[in-house]
Amino acid sequence: MSDDDDQTRKDFDAAVNMTASELKKWLDTDDSKAVGQKKDGGESTGHESGRHIVRILEKKRADLTDDDLAHMRKVVGYVKRHSAQKPKGDITDTDWRFSLMNWGHDPKK
């Protein structure tokens, strides 16, 4: 891995605070499936991303592909942008939190 790839991995590890098993369990919930932008009424972008994140988390570092690294950078950007839009009040049962969780980040952790 290049130094840039190492930084991507570090940034991804800081952004994604859910384990593969936590994220898999979350993605099976109705709340997870209900949030996010959906293409043609199908799976949301965030839900699809969550499935890719699970695959990344289950891989060894040496097995990461260029596509994985590109998705990791996308995840880092999304978590950073979406986190900055935190609503006021209790976030426990909000679409904002649920969207972040689809991307592997639980702001309540």
Phi, psi and omega in degrees: 000144176282170177299322179296319178294322177297320179293321177301315180297317179297316180296319179297315179298327178285326183280320184267107183251012176253144176282167178302317182290321176298316182292318177302313181299316180298315183297341178276355183274156176296322180299320179296318184284342185275341186257160174099166179282129182249136176273119177054035177076006181271214181291141179288158178302316181294321180294317177298318177300317180302320179295322177293320179298319177302314180298319179297314182297332182274353181270157169281150181308319182292342183266000180292136179264171175299323177297319177298314181296321177296319179292323178300318178295321178298318179298313180302315180297316181297312182299319180295312181294314184289324178298327180291347181260024183305127178284162177284155175088195182289124183262001189309307185247050182250151175300327179302309180295316183297322177297315178298321180295327175299333179265013173087009182238117176259109183292351177274353180276000000 
